[in-house]
Amino acid sequence: MELKSILILIPLLPLFGSIVAGLFGRQVGRAGAHWITILAVAGSCVLSLYVIKQLVFGGVEPVNTTIYTWAVTDGIQFQVGFLVDKLTALMMGVVTFVSLMVHIYTIGYMHDDPGYQRFFSYINLFTFSMLMLVMANNFMQLFFGWEAVGLVSYLLIGFWFKRQSAVSANLKAFLVNRVGDFGFLLGIAAILSVFGTVNYQEVFDMAPSMANATITVPGFGEWSMMTFICIGLFIGAMGKSAQAPLHVWLPDSMEGPTPISALIHAATMVTAGIFMVTRMSPLFELSETALSFILVIGGFTAFSMGLIGLIQNDIKRVVAYSTLSQLGYMTVALGASAYSAAIFHLMTHAFFKALLFLGAGSVIIAMHHRQDMREMGGLKKYMPVTYWTGWIGTLALIGFPFFSGFYSKDMIIEAVGHSHRAGATFAYWCVLLGAFFTAFYSFRLLHMTFHGKPRMDEHTRSHLHEPPWVVTVPLILLAIPSIGIGFFTIEPLLFGDFFGDAIFLKDPEHNVMTALAEHYHGATAMALHALATPVFWLMLAGVGLASYIYLRQPKLAETFAQRLGFIKHILEKKYWFDELYLNVFSRGGVNLGKQLWQKADAGLIDGLLVNGAANVTGRVAVLFRHLQSGYLYHYAFMMIIGLIIIIGAFVVFVK
């Protein structure tokens, strides 16, 4: 089978599975739904790994092909096509593998749910949407995938639609992402206007010639065209990849079932923005302003969202705020032009974050769907597989040497430290200090959940046990790359030519990754050298402090909370972003609408124009009615008066 046919099959298999499970769920039954969808995504995973093998080891050139043209207008072609190079192939492998693990896990987690077939249909559709996004070779198909993952996330976050909290959460996700998508559409529209095409390669080829072009933005003066395009595109990424201030939807997405939390946070929706900026590196490299903006936004998100994770008690929300923080790290790497480091961390993060979410789901199953860590404790002896895989995921997350997260996270910190771009110093301190807080909240979760005395009621404790193999096997399979994939792939991904022309750097001589390559002497040497770095000691301090408080002196946590009450209140309010959106934008919009209705609609249009015209007509009619008396001599008199006026006017004008 030729490569083009394989590429078509990769997204179509999960689409087929979604259609069968969604439209014929009753006919195929519960078992049929999960077998069809799992086999579909497994097929996509195997084919994706084959594509990686062909591109990396088989000497096959990247594929940029058009499947078909679906519209042509004013000479602009809108096509369905694939651009599959090593960057795309890596994303395809990550998306399909993590999705496969989530599909298998779902059998156990959603076993008793009445919407079983519908859920499998949705997650297959989610996989199809993300594959269409990463495989696209043009902006229209990118936008299709972009909106498709948004739609399916809306359906999955609100999957339990009888819960008001779930309905509110999916509506929140929908609205916040519309804000980001507005900027994204402006960016695409500007690209279409300037370049006259939506094909990636054509735009990238013409971009250097437009580096000095400008555009007048009403109210903001003259801007660099590239800055306008890149900031518009990045605002879209801020929505999808949950960067402050468009991050507020992601923690609330925990209202959906745990499998979809893992899929959203690890491999699909939130990684879309990181991938998109990397793919658009030929454009972003032409705007220093946009890259500095990205640096600052990423640094702020990495630090501020990690702080909120310190005070969360819902096990899934701790992991969710961890995702926000780690996405900030990836964004910082993008701003430092370390695109390969951002994708490297995206890959390692996908495995250990999926592991942590599915592990949290395993705990939730055992706890009869209770999620408050204050009601847990002592689960180590009841759930050994979940416990040890949880350790692996946690060590990878905090960046412990030799684990996968260490290599990607430390490289981002080093990369931004070597950057001289505006905003780099701020971002560096944010990601450096973030290492301490990441370690603290991660071990706080580990200790409150698995160590110490059991704090659940007797009924729950008597029924504690490890979930079935469909839950534990995905944990084990995700734990393996969480340990070793960073060690084995750091050299080709960061210091080799793995990505080739997929990533464009305007000035390779000043590339931060080139500077880091001079000090890189292998994965083992890097891990050993890290033992003397500030990052390692900050991470160790976070581990030590969390372990001391939650294993030895749990009352200290209450003491700190009381003494730092104001800071705790700020974190509980999540910096008042929700209140800002609710009171200023939401209620402000409603109040503005009411004022416009009262003043413009009721007052001006109805009162002055419509009713006013009727009143004037009525009053004029009242005046003229008195002239219609019905007496003949009145009319004769009026005729004489009129004749005199006409004769007088004639005399005046004739003279």
C-alpha positions as CSV (number, residue, x, y, z in Angstrom):
1,M,0.0,0.0,0.0
2,E,1.4,3.4,-1.0
3,L,2.0,6.0,1.7
4,K,-0.7,8.4,0.4
5,S,-3.4,5.6,0.9
6,I,-2.0,4.9,4.4
7,L,-2.3,8.6,5.3
8,I,-5.9,8.7,4.2
9,L,-6.7,5.7,6.3
10,I,-5.2,7.1,9.5
11,P,-7.9,9.7,10.1
12,L,-10.7,7.9,8.4
13,L,-10.5,4.8,10.6
14,P,-11.5,6.6,13.8
15,L,-14.1,8.6,11.8
16,F,-15.6,5.3,10.7
17,G,-15.6,3.9,14.3
18,S,-17.3,7.1,15.5
19,I,-20.0,6.8,12.9
20,V,-20.7,3.2,13.7
21,A,-20.7,3.6,17.5
22,G,-22.7,6.8,17.3
23,L,-25.4,6.0,14.7
24,F,-25.6,2.2,15.2
25,G,-24.8,1.9,18.9
26,R,-28.0,0.0,19.6
27,Q,-27.4,-2.5,16.8
28,V,-23.8,-3.2,17.7
29,G,-24.3,-3.1,21.5
30,R,-21.8,-2.0,24.2
31,A,-19.2,-4.6,23.3
32,G,-19.5,-3.9,19.6
33,A,-19.1,-0.2,20.2
34,H,-15.9,-0.5,22.2
35,W,-14.4,-3.2,19.9
36,I,-15.0,-1.2,16.7
37,T,-13.7,2.1,18.1
38,I,-10.7,0.5,19.8
39,L,-9.7,-1.4,16.7
40,A,-10.1,1.8,14.6
41,V,-7.8,3.8,16.8
42,A,-5.4,0.9,17.1
43,G,-5.2,0.7,13.3
44,S,-4.5,4.4,13.2
45,C,-1.8,4.0,15.8
46,V,-0.1,1.1,14.0
47,L,-0.2,3.0,10.7
48,S,1.1,6.2,12.4
49,L,4.1,4.3,13.8
50,Y,4.7,2.8,10.4
51,V,4.8,6.4,8.9
52,I,7.3,7.4,11.6
53,K,9.4,4.4,10.7
54,Q,9.3,5.2,7.0
55,L,10.2,8.9,7.6
56,V,12.9,8.3,10.2
57,F,14.5,5.0,9.2
58,G,13.2,4.3,5.7
59,G,14.5,7.4,4.0
60,V,11.1,8.4,2.7
61,E,10.7,12.1,2.0
62,P,8.0,14.3,3.7
63,V,4.7,14.1,1.9
64,N,2.8,17.3,0.9
65,T,-0.2,16.1,-1.1
66,T,-3.7,17.3,-2.0
67,I,-6.4,14.7,-1.6
68,Y,-9.1,16.8,-3.4
69,T,-10.1,20.4,-4.1
70,W,-13.5,21.2,-2.7
71,A,-13.9,24.9,-3.7
72,V,-12.2,27.4,-6.0
73,T,-13.2,31.1,-5.8
74,D,-11.3,34.1,-7.2
75,G,-8.4,31.9,-8.0
76,I,-8.1,30.7,-4.4
77,Q,-8.3,27.0,-3.9
78,F,-9.7,25.4,-0.8
79,Q,-8.4,21.8,-0.5
80,V,-8.2,18.8,1.7
81,G,-4.5,17.8,1.9
82,F,-1.8,16.4,4.0
83,L,1.6,17.7,5.0
84,V,3.3,14.8,6.8
85,D,6.9,15.4,7.8
86,K,8.6,14.2,11.0
87,L,6.9,16.9,13.1
88,T,3.5,15.7,11.9
89,A,4.4,12.0,12.2
90,L,5.5,12.5,15.8
91,M,2.2,14.2,16.7
92,M,0.3,11.5,14.9
93,G,2.1,8.8,17.0
94,V,1.5,10.6,20.3
95,V,-2.2,11.3,19.6
96,T,-3.1,7.8,18.4
97,F,-1.1,6.0,21.2
98,V,-2.5,8.1,24.1
99,S,-5.9,7.9,22.5
100,L,-5.7,4.1,22.3
101,M,-4.7,3.9,26.0
102,V,-7.7,6.1,26.9
103,H,-10.1,3.9,24.7
104,I,-9.0,0.7,26.5
105,Y,-9.2,2.5,29.9
106,T,-12.7,3.7,29.1
107,I,-14.1,0.1,29.1
108,G,-13.5,0.0,32.9
109,Y,-14.2,3.6,33.8
110,M,-17.5,3.9,31.9
111,H,-18.6,0.3,32.4
112,D,-22.0,1.2,34.0
113,D,-22.7,4.4,32.2
114,P,-25.9,4.5,30.1
115,G,-24.1,6.7,27.5
116,Y,-21.4,4.0,26.9
117,Q,-21.7,3.8,23.1
118,R,-22.1,7.6,22.7
119,F,-18.9,8.2,24.7
120,F,-16.9,5.8,22.5
121,S,-18.3,7.6,19.4
122,Y,-17.2,11.0,20.8
123,I,-13.6,9.9,21.7
124,N,-13.1,8.3,18.3
125,L,-14.4,11.6,16.7
126,F,-12.0,13.5,18.9
127,T,-9.1,11.5,17.6
128,F,-10.2,12.0,14.0
129,S,-10.5,15.8,14.5
130,M,-7.0,16.1,16.1
131,L,-5.5,14.0,13.3
132,M,-7.1,16.2,10.6
133,L,-5.6,19.2,12.5
134,V,-2.0,18.0,12.7
135,M,-2.0,16.5,9.2
136,A,-3.3,19.6,7.4
137,N,-1.3,21.3,4.7
138,N,-3.5,24.4,4.5
139,F,-5.1,26.9,6.9
140,M,-8.7,25.9,6.0
141,Q,-8.2,22.3,6.9
142,L,-6.3,23.5,10.0
143,F,-9.3,25.6,11.0
144,F,-11.7,22.6,10.4
145,G,-9.7,20.5,12.8
146,W,-9.3,23.4,15.2
147,E,-13.1,23.8,15.4
148,A,-13.8,20.1,15.3
149,V,-11.7,19.4,18.5
150,G,-13.5,22.4,20.1
151,L,-16.9,20.9,19.2
152,V,-16.1,17.4,20.5
153,S,-14.6,18.8,23.7
154,Y,-17.8,20.7,24.2
155,L,-19.8,17.4,23.8
156,L,-17.4,15.5,26.1
157,I,-17.0,18.1,28.9
158,G,-20.8,18.2,29.1
159,F,-21.2,14.4,28.5
160,W,-23.1,14.1,31.8
161,F,-25.5,16.8,30.7
162,K,-28.0,16.2,33.5
163,R,-25.4,17.8,35.9
164,Q,-25.7,21.6,35.9
165,S,-22.0,21.9,36.7
166,A,-21.1,19.9,33.5
167,V,-23.4,22.1,31.4
168,S,-21.9,25.3,32.8
169,A,-18.4,23.9,32.2
170,N,-18.9,23.0,28.6
171,L,-20.6,26.3,27.9
172,K,-17.6,28.1,29.5
173,A,-15.2,26.1,27.4
174,F,-17.2,26.9,24.3
175,L,-17.4,30.7,24.9
176,V,-13.8,31.2,26.0
177,N,-12.6,29.3,22.9
178,R,-14.7,31.5,20.7
179,V,-12.7,34.5,22.0
180,G,-9.5,32.8,21.0
181,D,-10.9,31.7,17.7
182,F,-11.8,35.2,16.8
183,G,-8.1,36.1,16.9
184,F,-7.3,32.9,15.1
185,L,-9.7,33.8,12.3
186,L,-8.3,37.4,12.0
187,G,-4.9,35.9,11.6
188,I,-6.0,33.5,8.9
189,A,-8.0,36.2,7.2
190,A,-4.9,38.5,7.2
191,I,-2.9,35.6,5.7
192,L,-5.5,35.1,2.9
193,S,-5.6,38.9,2.2
194,V,-1.8,39.3,2.1
195,F,-0.7,36.1,0.4
196,G,-3.7,35.2,-1.6
197,T,-3.5,31.5,-0.7
198,V,-4.1,29.3,2.3
199,N,-1.6,26.7,1.4
200,Y,1.2,26.4,4.1
201,Q,4.1,26.0,1.7
202,E,3.1,28.8,-0.5
203,V,2.6,31.2,2.4
204,F,6.0,30.1,4.0
205,D,7.8,30.7,0.7
206,M,6.4,34.2,0.3
207,A,6.6,35.2,4.0
208,P,10.2,36.6,4.0
209,S,9.3,39.1,1.2
210,M,6.5,40.4,3.4
211,A,8.6,40.7,6.6
212,N,8.6,44.6,6.4
213,A,4.9,45.0,5.3
214,T,2.7,47.0,7.6
215,I,-1.0,47.2,8.4
216,T,-3.1,50.0,10.0
217,V,-5.1,48.7,12.9
218,P,-7.9,51.1,13.8
219,G,-7.3,52.5,17.3
220,F,-3.8,51.0,17.5
221,G,-1.9,52.8,14.6
222,E,0.5,51.1,12.2
223,W,1.6,47.5,12.9
224,S,4.0,45.1,11.3
225,M,1.9,42.8,9.2
226,M,3.7,39.7,10.5
227,T,3.2,40.8,14.1
228,F,-0.6,41.3,13.5
229,I,-0.8,37.8,11.8
230,C,1.2,36.0,14.5
231,I,-0.5,37.6,17.5
232,G,-3.9,36.8,15.9
233,L,-2.8,33.2,15.5
234,F,-1.4,33.0,19.0
235,I,-4.6,34.3,20.5
236,G,-6.2,31.2,19.0
237,A,-3.5,29.1,20.6
238,M,-4.1,30.9,23.9
239,G,-7.7,29.6,23.8
240,K,-6.9,26.0,22.7
241,S,-3.8,25.6,24.8
242,A,-5.3,27.4,27.8
243,Q,-2.9,30.3,28.3
244,A,-3.8,33.1,30.7
245,P,-6.1,34.9,30.5
246,L,-8.0,32.4,28.3
247,H,-7.2,29.5,30.6
248,V,-10.3,29.5,32.8
249,W,-12.1,26.8,30.9
250,L,-9.6,24.0,31.4
251,P,-9.9,23.4,35.2
252,D,-13.7,23.3,34.8
253,S,-13.3,20.7,32.0
254,M,-12.8,18.2,34.9
255,E,-16.6,18.0,35.0
256,G,-16.3,15.5,32.1
257,P,-15.5,11.8,32.6
258,T,-11.8,11.2,33.6
259,P,-10.9,9.5,30.3
260,I,-11.7,12.6,28.4
261,S,-9.8,14.7,30.9
262,A,-6.8,12.6,30.0
263,L,-7.4,12.9,26.3
264,I,-7.9,16.7,26.4
265,H,-5.0,17.5,28.7
266,A,-2.5,15.1,27.3
267,A,-2.6,14.6,23.6
268,T,-5.4,16.4,21.8
269,M,-7.0,19.8,22.3
270,V,-4.5,21.6,24.6
271,T,-1.5,20.5,22.4
272,A,-3.1,22.0,19.3
273,G,-1.9,25.5,20.0
274,I,1.7,24.4,20.7
275,F,1.8,22.4,17.5
276,M,0.2,25.2,15.5
277,V,2.8,27.8,16.6
278,T,5.6,25.3,15.9
279,R,4.2,24.6,12.4
280,M,4.0,28.3,11.8
281,S,7.6,29.0,12.9
282,P,8.4,30.5,9.4
283,L,5.9,33.3,10.3
284,F,6.6,33.7,14.0
285,E,10.3,34.0,13.4
286,L,9.6,37.2,11.4
287,S,8.1,39.0,14.5
288,E,10.2,39.6,17.5
289,T,7.3,41.4,19.1
290,A,5.0,38.3,18.8
291,L,7.7,36.0,20.2
292,S,8.3,38.3,23.2
293,F,4.5,38.4,23.8
294,I,4.5,34.6,23.8
295,L,7.4,34.4,26.3
296,V,5.6,36.7,28.8
297,I,2.3,34.9,28.5
298,G,3.9,31.5,28.9
299,G,6.0,32.5,31.9
300,F,3.0,34.0,33.7
301,T,0.8,31.0,33.0
302,A,3.5,28.5,34.1
303,F,4.1,30.3,37.4
304,S,0.6,31.5,38.4
305,M,-1.3,28.3,37.5
306,G,1.2,26.2,39.5
307,L,0.5,28.4,42.6
308,I,-3.2,27.6,42.3
309,G,-2.5,23.9,42.2
310,L,-1.0,24.2,45.8
311,I,-4.4,24.7,47.4
312,Q,-6.7,22.4,45.3
313,N,-8.2,19.4,47.1
314,D,-10.0,17.8,44.1
315,I,-7.5,15.2,42.8
316,K,-8.3,15.9,39.2
317,R,-8.1,19.7,39.6
318,V,-4.6,19.4,41.0
319,V,-3.5,17.6,37.8
320,A,-5.5,20.1,35.7
321,Y,-3.6,23.1,37.1
322,S,-0.4,21.1,36.6
323,T,-1.4,20.9,32.9
324,L,-1.9,24.6,32.7
325,S,1.5,25.2,34.2
326,Q,3.2,22.7,31.9
327,L,1.5,24.2,28.9
328,G,3.1,27.5,30.1
329,Y,6.5,25.8,29.9
330,M,5.9,24.7,26.3
331,T,4.7,28.2,25.4
332,V,7.9,29.7,26.9
333,A,10.0,27.4,24.7
334,L,8.1,28.7,21.7
335,G,8.7,32.3,22.7
336,A,12.5,31.5,23.0
337,S,12.4,30.0,19.5
338,A,13.2,26.6,21.1
339,Y,10.4,25.0,19.0
340,S,12.0,21.5,19.2
341,A,12.1,21.7,23.0
342,A,8.4,22.7,23.1
343,I,7.5,19.7,21.0
344,F,9.8,17.4,23.0
345,H,8.1,18.5,26.2
346,L,4.7,18.1,24.5
347,M,5.5,14.5,23.7
348,T,6.9,13.5,27.1
349,H,4.1,15.4,28.9
350,A,1.5,13.6,26.9
351,F,2.6,10.2,28.3
352,F,3.1,11.1,32.0
353,K,0.1,13.5,32.1
354,A,-2.2,10.8,30.6
355,L,-0.7,8.4,33.2
356,L,-1.5,10.9,36.1
357,F,-5.0,11.5,34.9
358,L,-5.8,7.9,34.4
359,G,-4.3,7.1,37.7
360,A,-6.5,9.7,39.3
361,G,-9.4,8.1,37.6
362,S,-8.4,4.7,39.0
363,V,-8.4,6.2,42.5
364,I,-11.8,7.8,41.8
365,I,-13.2,4.4,40.8
366,A,-11.9,2.8,44.0
367,M,-13.3,5.7,46.0
368,H,-16.8,5.3,44.5
369,H,-16.4,8.6,42.5
370,R,-15.2,10.7,45.4
371,Q,-12.5,13.1,44.3
372,D,-11.6,15.1,47.5
373,M,-8.1,14.1,48.6
374,R,-9.0,15.0,52.2
375,E,-11.2,11.9,52.2
376,M,-8.4,9.6,50.9
377,G,-5.1,8.5,52.4
378,G,-3.5,5.1,52.9
379,L,-4.5,3.8,49.4
380,K,-1.0,2.4,48.8
381,K,-1.8,-1.1,50.2
382,Y,-5.1,-1.4,48.3
383,M,-3.9,-0.2,44.9
384,P,-0.3,-1.1,44.3
385,V,-0.3,-0.8,40.5
386,T,-2.0,2.7,40.7
387,Y,0.4,3.6,43.4
388,W,3.7,2.7,41.7
389,T,2.6,4.1,38.3
390,G,1.5,7.2,40.2
391,W,5.1,7.5,41.5
392,I,6.5,7.2,38.0
393,G,4.1,9.9,36.6
394,T,4.9,12.2,39.5
395,L,8.7,11.9,39.2
396,A,8.4,12.5,35.4
397,L,6.2,15.6,36.1
398,I,8.6,17.2,38.6
399,G,11.6,16.6,36.3
400,F,13.5,14.1,38.4
401,P,16.7,13.1,36.7
402,F,16.6,10.3,34.2
403,F,12.7,10.4,33.9
404,S,11.3,11.7,30.7
405,G,10.0,15.0,32.1
406,F,13.4,15.9,33.4
407,Y,15.0,16.1,29.9
408,S,12.3,18.1,28.3
409,K,11.6,20.4,31.2
410,D,15.2,21.2,32.1
411,M,16.0,21.9,28.4
412,I,13.2,24.5,28.3
413,I,14.5,26.2,31.4
414,E,18.0,26.2,30.0
415,A,16.8,27.4,26.6
416,V,14.9,30.4,28.0
417,G,17.9,31.1,30.2
418,H,20.1,31.4,27.1
419,S,17.6,33.6,25.3
420,H,18.2,37.3,24.9
421,R,14.8,38.2,23.7
422,A,12.7,40.8,25.5
423,G,10.7,39.1,28.3
424,A,13.2,36.2,28.6
425,T,14.4,37.2,32.1
426,F,10.8,37.3,33.4
427,A,10.0,34.0,31.8
428,Y,13.2,32.4,33.1
429,W,12.4,33.2,36.7
430,C,8.8,32.0,36.3
431,V,9.8,28.6,35.0
432,L,12.7,28.2,37.4
433,L,10.6,28.9,40.5
434,G,7.9,26.9,39.0
435,A,10.1,23.8,39.5
436,F,9.6,24.2,43.3
437,F,5.9,24.5,43.2
438,T,5.4,21.7,40.7
439,A,7.3,19.3,43.1
440,F,5.4,20.6,46.1
441,Y,1.8,20.1,44.8
442,S,2.7,16.8,43.0
443,F,4.0,15.2,46.2
444,R,1.2,16.8,48.2
445,L,-1.2,14.9,45.9
446,L,0.8,11.7,46.2
447,H,1.0,11.8,50.0
448,M,-2.6,12.9,50.7
449,T,-3.8,10.1,48.4
450,F,-1.6,7.1,49.0
451,H,0.2,7.7,52.3
452,G,-0.8,8.3,55.9
453,K,-3.9,7.1,57.7
454,P,-7.1,6.3,55.7
455,R,-9.6,9.2,56.0
456,M,-12.5,7.7,54.1
457,D,-15.6,6.2,55.8
458,E,-15.6,2.5,56.8
459,H,-18.0,1.5,53.9
460,T,-15.7,3.0,51.3
461,R,-12.6,1.5,52.9
462,S,-14.1,-2.0,53.1
463,H,-14.6,-2.0,49.3
464,L,-11.3,-0.5,48.2
465,H,-9.5,-2.6,45.6
466,E,-7.4,-2.2,42.4
467,P,-9.7,-1.6,39.3
468,P,-9.8,-4.3,36.6
469,W,-7.0,-4.9,34.0
470,V,-8.6,-2.6,31.4
471,V,-7.7,0.2,33.8
472,T,-4.3,-0.9,35.1
473,V,-2.8,-2.1,31.8
474,P,-3.0,1.4,30.2
475,L,-1.3,2.7,33.3
476,I,1.6,0.3,32.9
477,L,1.9,1.0,29.2
478,L,2.0,4.7,29.8
479,A,4.4,4.4,32.6
480,I,7.0,2.9,30.3
481,P,7.5,5.9,28.0
482,S,7.1,8.2,31.1
483,I,10.4,6.6,32.4
484,G,12.5,6.2,29.3
485,I,11.3,8.1,26.2
486,G,13.1,11.3,27.2
487,F,16.4,9.5,27.7
488,F,16.3,7.8,24.3
489,T,14.9,10.6,22.1
490,I,16.5,13.8,23.5
491,E,19.5,13.6,21.2
492,P,17.8,13.2,17.8
493,L,14.9,15.5,18.7
494,L,16.9,18.4,20.2
495,F,20.4,18.1,18.9
496,G,20.0,16.1,15.7
497,D,18.3,17.1,12.5
498,F,15.1,15.2,13.3
499,F,12.6,17.9,12.4
500,G,14.6,19.2,9.4
501,D,12.7,21.9,7.5
502,A,9.6,21.4,9.6
503,I,11.0,24.0,12.0
504,F,12.3,27.3,10.6
505,L,14.8,29.5,12.4
506,K,15.5,33.0,11.1
507,D,19.0,33.1,12.5
508,P,20.4,29.6,13.2
509,E,23.7,31.0,14.4
510,H,21.9,32.5,17.4
511,N,19.6,29.6,18.0
512,V,19.4,28.8,21.7
513,M,19.4,25.0,21.0
514,T,22.7,25.4,19.1
515,A,24.1,27.1,22.2
516,L,22.9,24.3,24.4
517,A,24.3,21.7,22.1
518,E,27.8,22.9,22.9
519,H,27.3,21.9,26.5
520,Y,25.4,18.6,25.9
521,H,27.4,15.4,26.4
522,G,24.8,12.8,26.4
523,A,21.6,11.9,28.4
524,T,23.4,10.3,31.3
525,A,25.9,13.2,31.7
526,M,23.0,15.7,31.6
527,A,21.2,13.9,34.4
528,L,24.3,13.7,36.5
529,H,25.2,17.3,35.9
530,A,21.6,18.3,36.9
531,L,22.4,17.3,40.5
532,A,24.4,20.5,40.9
533,T,21.9,22.9,39.3
534,P,19.4,25.3,41.0
535,V,16.5,23.5,39.2
536,F,17.3,20.2,40.9
537,W,17.7,21.7,44.4
538,L,14.4,23.7,44.0
539,M,12.7,20.6,42.9
540,L,14.2,18.7,45.9
541,A,13.1,21.4,48.3
542,G,9.5,21.1,47.0
543,V,9.6,17.4,47.5
544,G,11.2,17.6,51.0
545,L,8.8,20.3,52.2
546,A,5.7,18.5,50.9
547,S,6.9,15.2,52.4
548,Y,7.6,16.8,55.8
549,I,4.3,18.6,56.1
550,Y,2.0,15.9,54.8
551,L,3.8,12.9,56.3
552,R,5.2,14.3,59.5
553,Q,3.4,17.5,60.5
554,P,0.0,17.7,58.6
555,K,-1.2,20.4,61.0
556,L,1.5,22.7,59.6
557,A,-0.6,23.0,56.4
558,E,-3.5,24.5,58.4
559,T,-1.1,26.8,60.2
560,F,0.4,28.1,57.0
561,A,-3.1,28.5,55.5
562,Q,-4.1,30.7,58.5
563,R,-1.0,32.8,58.5
564,L,-1.0,33.3,54.8
565,G,-4.8,33.8,54.6
566,F,-4.7,36.7,52.2
567,I,-2.5,34.7,49.7
568,K,-4.7,31.7,50.1
569,H,-7.8,33.8,49.4
570,I,-6.2,35.1,46.2
571,L,-5.4,31.5,45.1
572,E,-8.9,30.3,46.0
573,K,-10.4,33.1,43.9
574,K,-8.0,32.1,41.1
575,Y,-6.9,35.7,40.7
576,W,-10.5,36.7,40.2
577,F,-10.4,35.8,36.5
578,D,-13.9,34.2,36.7
579,E,-15.3,37.2,38.5
580,L,-13.8,39.5,35.9
581,Y,-15.4,37.6,33.0
582,L,-18.7,37.1,34.8
583,N,-19.2,40.6,36.2
584,V,-17.4,42.8,33.6
585,F,-17.8,40.9,30.3
586,S,-20.9,38.7,30.8
587,R,-23.0,40.9,33.1
588,G,-21.5,44.0,31.5
589,G,-22.6,42.8,28.1
590,V,-26.1,42.1,29.5
591,N,-26.3,45.5,31.1
592,L,-25.0,47.2,27.9
593,G,-27.7,45.3,25.9
594,K,-30.3,46.6,28.4
595,Q,-29.1,50.2,28.0
596,L,-29.1,49.9,24.3
597,W,-32.6,48.5,24.4
598,Q,-33.9,51.2,26.7
599,K,-32.1,54.1,25.0
600,A,-31.7,53.1,21.4
601,D,-34.5,50.6,20.7
602,A,-37.3,51.7,23.0
603,G,-36.2,55.4,23.2
604,L,-34.8,56.3,19.8
605,I,-36.3,53.8,17.4
606,D,-39.7,53.0,19.0
607,G,-40.1,56.3,20.9
608,L,-38.8,58.9,18.5
609,L,-38.8,57.4,15.0
610,V,-41.8,55.1,15.0
611,N,-44.1,56.4,17.7
612,G,-42.8,60.0,17.2
613,A,-43.7,59.9,13.5
614,A,-47.1,58.6,14.3
615,N,-47.7,61.3,17.0
616,V,-46.6,64.1,14.6
617,T,-48.9,62.8,11.9
618,G,-51.8,62.6,14.4
619,R,-51.2,66.2,15.7
620,V,-50.9,67.6,12.1
621,A,-54.1,65.8,11.3
622,V,-55.9,67.3,14.3
623,L,-54.9,70.8,13.1
624,F,-56.0,70.2,9.5
625,R,-59.2,68.6,10.7
626,H,-60.5,72.0,11.9
627,L,-60.2,73.2,8.3
628,Q,-62.6,70.6,7.1
629,S,-65.9,72.2,8.5
630,G,-68.3,71.1,5.7
631,Y,-69.5,74.7,5.1
632,L,-69.5,75.9,1.5
633,Y,-68.6,79.5,2.3
634,H,-65.5,78.3,4.3
635,Y,-64.2,76.5,1.2
636,A,-65.0,79.5,-1.0
637,F,-63.1,81.8,1.4
638,M,-60.1,79.4,1.4
639,M,-60.2,79.4,-2.4
640,I,-60.1,83.2,-2.6
641,I,-57.2,83.3,0.0
642,G,-55.3,80.8,-2.1
643,L,-55.9,82.7,-5.3
644,I,-54.7,85.9,-3.7
645,I,-51.5,84.1,-2.5
646,I,-50.8,82.7,-6.0
647,I,-51.4,86.0,-7.7
648,G,-49.2,87.8,-5.1
649,A,-46.4,85.2,-5.6
650,F,-46.7,85.6,-9.4
651,V,-46.4,89.4,-9.2
652,V,-43.4,89.2,-6.9
653,F,-41.5,86.7,-9.1
654,V,-42.4,88.4,-12.3
655,K,-40.9,91.7,-11.1
